[in-house]
Amino acid sequence: MEAISDLPVLHDMDADYTPQYVKLARILRDKIESRHYQQGHPLPAAKLAGEHEVSVHVAWHALEMLAANKYVHRSGSFSPYVVTWQAGA
């Protein structure tokens, strides 16, 4: 997995100032939409954080963003997010 970049270098005109959690949410959304992660697939924040070299908090925020957009759902505070998005729905 490719790491999500940290803060851009000062004076870099092509730098991407998008927050890490938004970058991760976009990556995960693309994987869900391409069916790399299918409906019912669990997405544990700790595993995603390790794979993308970000903190667990960044992964949680990314998953919360996906939940707000109906891509994933979590049944309880201590359960992982699960993919709920369906193509064409």
VOBA-1610 file (N, C-alpha, C; in pm, whole numbers, padded with zeros to 5 digits, always signed):
BEGIN
Met+00084-00119+00000Met+00000+00000+00000Met+00088+00124+00000Glu+00044+00223-00067Glu+00115+00350-00072Glu+00072+00437+00046Ala+00169+00497+00111Ala+00139+00584+00225Ala+00073+00713+00177Ile-00013+00766+00261Ile-00074+00895+00233Ile+00023+01000+00282Ser+00056+01094+00197Ser+00158+01193+00229Ser+00120+01280+00348Asp+00222+01322+00420Asp+00203+01414+00532Asp+00185+01555+00478Leu+00217+01650+00559Leu+00204+01789+00517Leu+00296+01819+00400Pro+00252+01904+00310Pro+00335+01938+00194Pro+00456+02022+00235Val+00553+02026+00147Val+00675+02103+00168Val+00643+02251+00148Leu+00700+02333+00233Leu+00679+02477+00225Leu+00714+02529+00086His+00633+02615+00032His+00651+02680-00098His+00635+02585-00217Asp+00578+02469-00197Asp+00552+02376-00307Asp+00418+02414-00370Met+00422+02472-00488Met+00301+02522-00553Met+00206+02410-00595Asp+00257+02290-00611Asp+00174+02177-00652Asp+00132+02090-00534Ala+00153+02139-00415Ala+00123+02062-00295Ala-00027+02038-00280Asp-00061+01925-00224Asp-00200+01891-00196Asp-00224+01913-00047Tyr-00304+02012-00015Tyr-00332+02047+00124Tyr-00457+01978+00179Thr-00507+01882+00106Thr-00624+01807+00151Thr-00588+01730+00277Pro-00676+01734+00380Pro-00647+01657+00502Pro-00631+01508+00474Gln-00548+01443+00554Gln-00521+01300+00534Gln-00648+01216+00539Tyr-00742+01249+00629Tyr-00862+01167+00640Tyr-00948+01177+00514Val-00946+01291+00448Val-01021+01306+00323Val-00954+01225+00213Lys-00821+01230+00207Lys-00748+01150+00108Lys-00779+01001+00127Leu-00775+00955+00253Leu-00802+00814+00281Leu-00947+00780+00247Ala-01040+00866+00281Ala-01181+00841+00250Ala-01200+00826+00099Arg-01132+00908+00021Arg-01143+00899-00125Arg-01086+00767-00177Ile-00973+00726-00121Ile-00912+00598-00160Ile-01007+00484-00129Leu-01062+00484-00008Leu-01153+00376+00032Leu-01281+00378-00050Arg-01334+00498-00076Arg-01455+00509-00160Arg-01429+00448-00297Asp-01314+00478-00356Asp-01281+00423-00487Asp-01272+00270-00482Lys-01216+00218-00374Lys-01205+00072-00360Lys-01342+00008-00340Ile-01431+00078-00271Ile-01567+00026-00253Ile-01641+00029-00387Glu-01632+00140-00458Glu-01703+00154-00585Glu-01648+00059-00692Ser-01520+00025-00685Ser-01462-00069-00781Ser-01479-00214-00735Arg-01546-00231-00624Arg-01577-00363-00565Arg-01455-00437-00513His-01347-00366-00484His-01234-00426-00414His-01281-00465-00274Tyr-01360-00376-00212Tyr-01430-00406-00087Tyr-01577-00418-00122Gln-01634-00535-00098Gln-01773-00558-00134Gln-01864-00545-00013Gln-01993-00542-00039Gln-02092-00528+00068Gln-02069-00635+00174Gly-02068-00592+00300Gly-02047-00683+00412Gly-01902-00695+00455His-01809-00642+00376His-01666-00649+00407His-01636-00556+00525Pro-01574-00608+00633Pro-01538-00522+00746Pro-01415-00436+00713Leu-01416-00314+00766Leu-01304-00221+00747Leu-01254-00175+00884Pro-01168-00253+00950Pro-01117-00213+01081Pro-01021-00094+01069Ala-01045+00007+01150Ala-00965+00130+01144Ala-00817+00103+01168Ala-00784+00017+01263Ala-00643-00009+01293Ala-00571-00072+01174Lys-00637-00163+01105Lys-00576-00228+00988Lys-00555-00126+00876Leu-00658-00044+00851Leu-00647+00058+00746Leu-00536+00158+00778Ala-00525+00195+00904Ala-00421+00290+00946Ala-00283+00233+00916Gly-00262+00106+00948Gly-00134+00043+00920Gly-00104+00032+00772Glu-00205-00004+00694Glu-00185-00020+00550Glu-00152+00112+00481His-00209+00222+00530His-00192+00351+00464His-00097+00445+00540Glu-00035+00392+00644Glu+00064+00466+00723Glu+00010+00600+00775Val-00109+00592+00836Val-00170+00708+00902Val-00207+00665+01044Ser-00248+00760+01126Ser-00290+00726+01262Ser-00429+00662+01259Val-00462+00594+01367Val-00594+00534+01378Val-00701+00642+01377His-00670+00757+01435His-00767+00868+01436His-00798+00915+01293Val-00699+00920+01208Val-00721+00958+01068Val-00812+00854+01002Ala-00787+00727+01027Ala-00870+00620+00970Ala-01013+00630+01021Trp-01031+00657+01150Trp-01167+00672+01206Trp-01241+00786+01138His-01174+00899+01122His-01239+01014+01058His-01276+00982+00912Ala-01190+00910+00843Ala-01220+00870+00705Ala-01343+00780+00702Leu-01349+00684+00794Leu-01463+00593+00800Leu-01591+00666+00839Glu-01580+00765+00928Glu-01696+00846+00965Glu-01749+00923+00843Met-01657+00974+00762Met-01697+01045+00641Met-01768+00950+00544Leu-01716+00829+00530Leu-01781+00729+00444Leu-01917+00689+00500Ala-01929+00681+00631Ala-02058+00647+00693Ala-02160+00758+00667Ala-02117+00883+00675Ala-02206+00995+00650Ala-02256+00996+00506Asn-02179+00935+00417Asn-02216+00928+00275Asn-02270+00791+00235Lys-02307+00710+00335Lys-02375+00581+00315Lys-02293+00474+00245Tyr-02161+00479+00259Tyr-02076+00374+00203Tyr-02051+00263+00303Val-02046+00298+00430Val-02021+00201+00537Val-02118+00227+00652His-02126+00129+00741His-02212+00140+00859His-02145+00066+00974Arg-02174+00110+01094Arg-02122+00043+01213Arg-02238+00019+01307Ser-02254-00104+01354Ser-02368-00139+01439Ser-02350-00098+01584Gly-02226-00077+01629Gly-02202-00037+01767Gly-02066+00027+01782Ser-02043+00087+01897Ser-01918+00160+01921Ser-01793+00072+01912Phe-01807-00056+01944Phe-01690-00143+01947Phe-01684-00239+01829Ser-01768-00219+01732Ser-01764-00305+01613Ser-01702-00228+01496Pro-01643-00301+01402Pro-01581-00231+01288Pro-01687-00179+01191Tyr-01647-00084+01111Tyr-01734-00039+01003Tyr-01741-00151+00900Val-01857-00162+00836Val-01880-00265+00735Val-01932-00195+00610Val-01887-00240+00495Val-01932-00183+00368Val-02080-00212+00348Thr-02157-00107+00318Thr-02300-00122+00293Thr-02340-00073+00154Trp-02248-00007+00084Trp-02278+00051-00046Trp-02302-00058-00150Gln-02400-00033-00235Gln-02429-00125-00345Gln-02427-00047-00475Ala-02365-00103-00576Ala-02363-00038-00707Ala-02505-00025-00760Gly-02536+00092-00814Gly-02667+00114-00872Gly-02776+00143-00773Ala-02744+00146-00645Ala-02847+00173-00543Ala-02872+00321-00528
//
